Every structure is written in C-alpha cells, then in structure tokens.
C-alpha cells in the first residue's frame, strides 16, 4: 500500500494488501515499472540527442525500510537482518582504538593530514553512504516484516544543521545545538547503528594548527533513560577559553560520538591526549568565528554547512521572515517544508533566527538536500516553530534548483 509518502503492507477484513510496483513508482516519482530501475540511483536521459546516465538519488537514505545489500536472500528481511547491515548505511567514519587528535586531524585535514584514516572504512570520497543491492532488488524490502510499517519517503537525517547562539552572554556560556531529525519507527537513528546507542554525543573545537583541540560531551549515553533526546550541549566559560586573547578567534567545529564521557559542561583540551577511544565523526567540520565585543561575544558560523550525513541533491532557497508585532520577539526559529503537488513533504529545514525587532525582516538563504528530486517541489510552507501568538509573515523570494553541492 501507499499513503502520503509511506509504503507498507496492510491487512483489512482478512485481505492482505502488499507492496506493488505502482506504490514504489508513485512514491519515488519514477516513470518505470522495472523494479531495478526504480531502486537504482541512476537513470538515462536525453542530453541533446545523446543518451546520458545521471544520478537521481530517489530512495531516501534514512528510511529504515528500503532495499539493502543482502545477496542471495529471497525471503522477508527482519529488523535484525537490516540492523546487521547497519540498515543499509555504508562507509561510516569510525575510529576504533585511536586517539582524538589522530581522528580530528584527518576529519579536518583529509588524506593530506598527519591524522589517522578511519580504520573501519579507509579513505572514501564520501561517508555515511546509502548501500543498495548489487544483485537483485526485492520489492518487499520497502515494507517491514509486520503490517503498517515500511518505507517513509520523508525520513529525516538523524542529525543536521549546527545552530549556535548568535550572542554569547558575558557569563561566557555557549549553547551548541545540532538539530535532531523527527523520530519515528520508520527512520534510522544514530542509536540504531552498530553499538552507537551506548555512545556519548560530543562536540570538537580545533584551531588551525591543532595546538588546541577541545572536547565536550553530554552527560548521558544515548541509551540512558536520563538522555535528553537531543543534540544540545551547554558549555560553561566557553568565551574565555575560545577567545583567551585578542578580540576574535577562529575554530573548526564538528560533532562526534565517543564511547566515553568527557567533561560535561566545560571544554577539555585533548590536543596531546594519548588515550585511545572508539570515535565516530558525524557532520563535516565547519568554520566558526567568535568575536569579543566588550563583555559580550558573538558567534558567526559559515553559512555553507557541509553535511556528511546527506547525499548531494540540493535545493537553493531564500525566504524572508517579517515580524509584524508591535514589539520585538526573541528565540525565533523558522521552519520551511518543501512539498510536492501531492502535498508530500520531501524536505524540511529549521533555522535559528534569534531576536527580530518589531517590523524588522530576516532573510534566510541556504541549501538543503531533498528526499526526492529537487524539481518535484511545488509548494513551500513556512512557519514559526515554538513561537505562539506572534503576528508574522513568511515571504517567498526565490527558489533555485540544482543537483550540485551546497553553495559556499
């Protein structure tokens, strides 16, 4: 069956409804009845009279129930079978029994660095990739081994988009937030992969020559009942550590998973640490500048956050939020949903805006990866997240579609 971007089996009145080629074709937006072509990441198109193969990236990588590599198996895949294959996620940048400096130097400097390559997968052109079958495609892989659960075309990446406070108060506390995807039993979570549920979420700050590498982690592992279910870290005294002298400092920042807890609310310098850990790099490192102005600090982050957890199928957008209230409003988060003509959500993004004065406007321009072809977007819905009773407008400015990397 197919319903609003989902594919699953269903039993009604003793009749079992399975997964059809039509269900998959319509959900993925493919005009073919061939299961192999439906599942493939490539398609032929007419390039000025020359048949050319191009990347289409139809299947959502973060959907829990989709075709995965399971050679010579013709039965129904169980959750245990899918979990054993990391739910079809490949080239995970994981370092086993390695030091933090060795991991950091590679993840920031690449293969030309003096750091250690990920021993579990080596040097790859990309990481956190989607692994599809290399042999036969099984239509039934789009459904779970129980009814009413299956492929979800709108599944979010488990973590994305750095959000930092624009102004660090004079207390020096810095709140570092990475957005967490909407959780469901049809979406792959970080805690579903390998043994990562026992790991701690952390954030790395590194300077240009790696003479300073700071680590801070959350207090609880992801499988703890006390875990706050988000990717937020509150860092005390961050300003004095990250801007010890002068008026500004530049840092490379990225989130990790680590198999041991570090300092929970303070930054620990680990640039010379020889302790071995199991480490997992999540998103690409991003440059952040912290500027000191009197007693306050301002964090400015690079707008082109390259996400190592998503594939390169992007839409470039520009939206404007206008506060029509008679007074200013703080803590504004603008959320945009990109939908098809059938109102199916194929992409969403949430941006931290902060404070907006009365009558003022704030324009958000960036790039995001969609769960379907960018050209399928017909409707864009914008609204304010966690702000009640505030008059506002979201004005459309422009949408540009491309299949390239995010803009710098």
N, C-alpha and C positions, 0 to 999 in steps of 0.2 A: 504493500500500500504506500501511497504518497500523500503527505499533508503538510503544507506550509514549510517546505524545505526539509522535511523528515521522510525517511524511508524505513519501513518496518513491516513485520508480519502482524496479522490481527485475526482473531477468531470471533465470529459473531453468529449466534444461533447454530452452533455446530459446524459452521462453514469456515475454513481457514483460508485467509487471503494472504498470498505470498508476495514476493518481490518480482516485479515484471521489468522487462527491458524498457517499457514506456515510462515506468516510475523513475528509473535512473536517468533516462534521456531527458525528460522534462525537468527534473531537479537540477541536473548539471548543465542544462541548456545546450545539449548536443543534438544535432540533427542526424543521428545514425542509429541503426538498430543492431549494430555489431558491438557485442559486449567488450571485446578487446579495445576497440576504438573509443568506446565510451569511457573506459578506465584509463586510457593512455594519456600521457601528458603532452602528446604531440598530435598535430593534425596537418593535413595537406591543404594549401590554399593557392589560389591563382595569383601569382606575383607578376602582373603584366604579361600574362601568357606563359609564364614558367612555373610549373608545379613546384612549390617550395614547402618544406616542413618547418613548422614553427611550434614553439612552446605554448600550451594553452592552460595548463595548471587548473584543471577543473575540479578535482577532488580536494575537499578541504582536509589538509594535513592533520588538523587537530580533532577531526571527527573520530570517535572511538571505534565505530563500526564501519569499516571500509575494507576494500581488498588489500591484503598484505602478502608478503612473500611466505608461502607455505608449500614448498614443492611437493608434487605427487600426492597431495591430500585432497580428497574429493568430498569429505563429509562437512558437517556444520562446525564452524570454529567456535570453541568455547572461550570465555573470558580468560581462562588460564592459558590457553594456547596463544591468544593475542598478547597477553602480558609477557609470555616467554619471548616474544619477538619485539618487545618494547612498543607494542601497539603500532608497529609499522614506522617508528621513528629511528632514523639511522644517523651515523656519524656524530654521536653525542660527544662533545669535547670534555672528556673525563680524564682526570689525572689520578692514578692510584699510587699511593705511597710516594708522593712528590711534595716538594716544599712550595709554599705560597709564592716566594719570589720567582721560582722557575716557571710556575704557571702564569703569573702576571706578565712576565717579560715576553712570553710567547703570545699571549692573547692580545697584548697591546702592540708588540713589535713584529709579530708574524714570524715567518720562517727565517727571516734575516736576523732575528734577535738571538741573544745568548740564552734564552729560556728553553724549557723542555717542551717538545711537541706532545700533544695528547697521546699518551702511551696506548690508550684503548682504541684509538681510531687513526692515529697518524695525522699528517698534514693533508687537509682536504680543501677544495675550492670553496666549499660551504659546509656548514654544520647544521645539526637538527633537521636533517633532510627527510623527505617523505619517501618511504620504500614501498614500491608497488610490486606486484608479482612479475617475475621474469619469465614465467611459463604461462600457465593457464589462468584466466580471470574467472572467478566464481561469483556469479550474480548474487548468490545467497550471502556473500560476505558483507553486503550492505545492511544486513539485519543481524541482531543479536541472536543467541540461541534460545531466547524466550520472546514471547509476543510483546508488541507495543514498545519495543526499544530497538533503535537501529541508527542508521546514518543521519547525522544532523549537519546540514549544509552551512548553518550559521555558527558553528562551534568557534569559540574564541581561542586565541593563543593563551596559554596559562599565565603568562606574564608579558607585559609590554609597557612601553612609554614611561620613561622616567618623569616624575613630577616632583620638583623641589620647591620649597618656599622661595618666593622671589626676594623676600627680605628676611634676613636672619636677625632676630632682635638682639638687643645689647646683652641679653643673657647668654648669647652665643649658641643656643640650641639650634640644631639643623634637623628638620624632618625630611627624610628621604623616602619618597613613595614611588613604588612601581605598581602600575595598575594590574589588578588581577582579573583574569577573564571570568565571565559568568560561569559558575559551576553547575554542572548537570551530570547525570549518569550516562550521558552520550558524548561527553567531552573529555579529552585526555588532559589530566592534571599532572603537574610535576611529580606529585606523590604517587602517581600510578606507575612511573617508570623505574625500573630496577629496584634498588633499595632506597630510593631518594626520600621516601616518607620519613626515614629516621634522620635525615639531614637537617641542618640549620640554614636558614636563609641569611645571607650576609652581603655587605657592600664593600668594595675595594676603592680606595683613593690612592693614586700613584702619581708622583711628579715625573718630569721629563726624563731625568737620568736614573730613576728608580732608587735614588738615595733615601727616599721616603715612600714607604708603602704602608698605608693604614688599612686596618680591617676592623669592622664592627659587625656583630651578628645579632640576631634576635635571641630572646631568652629561651625559647622552647623549640624543639624539633617539630616538623610539620605533622607528625603523627600524635603529638601530645594533645590531650584534651584541653590544655591551657593555651594552645596556639591561638592567636587572634584571627586566624584565617585571612590574613592579608600580607602584603609585602611592604610594610612600613617600618622604618627604623628611626627612633628618636635619639639623636646624638647630642649629648651634653658637652659644652665647652668646645664645640666644633670650630667656631670662628678663630679663637686664639691658637688652635692647632693648625688649621688650614691656612691662616694668614698670620703667621707669627711675627713677621716684619714687613715693612713697606705698606703699600695701600692695596695690593691685589696679589692673587696667586692663581695659577692655572693647574688643574688636576685632570687626570683621566679617571673616569668613574664607570664602574660596571658592577652588576650583581652576580653573586655566586651561590652555590650550595657547598657546604662543608660538613664533614662528618663529626665535627666537634664544636662546642660553643667557645666563642672568644669573649672579649669584653662586650657587655651588652649595650651600655649607653655611652661608652667612651671609645675613642679611636686608639687602637693599639698599633704601634709601629712594628711591622714584621719584615722590614726590608732585608734584615740579616738573619732571619729565623731559619734554622736548620731542621725544624720539626717537620716530619712528613705527615701528610693528611691525604684523604681522598677528596678531591675537589672537582667541581663541575662549573664551567663558565656558562652563563646564561646569555645575556644580551651583549652586543658589541660595546667596546669602550667608547665613551663619549667625552668630549672636552667640556669642562665646566670652569668658569672663571668666578672667583669670589672676590669682590671689591669691598674694601673697608672705607666707610664714609662716616666720620665722627664715631658715634657709638653703635652705628648700625652697619650691617653687612648685606650686600646684595649678591645673590647667586644668579649667574647668567649661564644658561646651558645652550650648547649648539642645537639649532633647530632641526638639523638633519640627523635624527637619532636612527642609526642603522640597526635594524633588529635582526639578530642572528637566529631568531626563532621563527621567522616567517619567510616564505618564498618570494621572489621578486616579481610580483604582479601588483602594480600600484595605481592609485588614482591620485591626482594632484588636485587640491581643493583650496578654496578661500571663502571663509564665512565671516560675517560681522555680527557681533552681539551689541545691542544698544540698550542701555539702562534707562527706561522711561520713568523711573521713580523720581520723586522729589528729593530723595536723599541717596547717598552712596550705599553700595552694598558690597560686602566682603565675602570671601570664600566661594566665589562663583566658579562652577565647573560646567563647561559647555559640552554637551554630548551630541554627536551627529550620528545618524543612522543612514546608511546607503541602502536603498531598496530597489528591487526590480519592479516592473509594471504590475506584477502579481503581488506586490507588497511583501515579498520575501526579503528579509534582511541578509545582505551579502557582505556587509562590512559595517563596522562602527568604530568610533573614536571618542575618547573623552579627554578634554583639555582643561588643565587648571589655569584659570584666568586670574584669580585673586580678587583684588578690590577694583571696582569700577565706579567712578563718581557719577552723581546724578546727571543724566543727559549725555553721558560720555559713551563712546563706542570702543569696542575692542575687536580687532580683526585677527582671525586665526587662519594661517596659511601653512599647509604642510602636505605630506604624502602619507598614504596608508596603503597597506596591501589588502585587497579584497578576497573574499572567499570564492568568488566567481569571476568571470571575465569583466574587466572594468567597463566595457562597452554595454553591459547589461543594465547598468544603473539608470533608472528612470526617475526616481524620487529620492530626495534628500530631506530628512526630517531632523530638525534641530530643536533641542530643548535644554532647559537648565536643570542640572542634577543637584538635588539636596537643597534647593532654594525655594521656599514657599511664598506665595502671595507677593511676588515681586513683578510688577509690570515690565515686560521686556519685548523686544522683537529680535528675530534672527533673520538677517537679510542675506539673500543669496547674492554672491558676487560673481564667482566663476567656478567652473569645473573643467579641468583639463584631463584627458585620459591618455595614459601611456602604459607600456608594458616594460618599462625600464626600471632602474634603481631609483631610490628616493633622491630628490634634489638636494644638492648641497646648499 
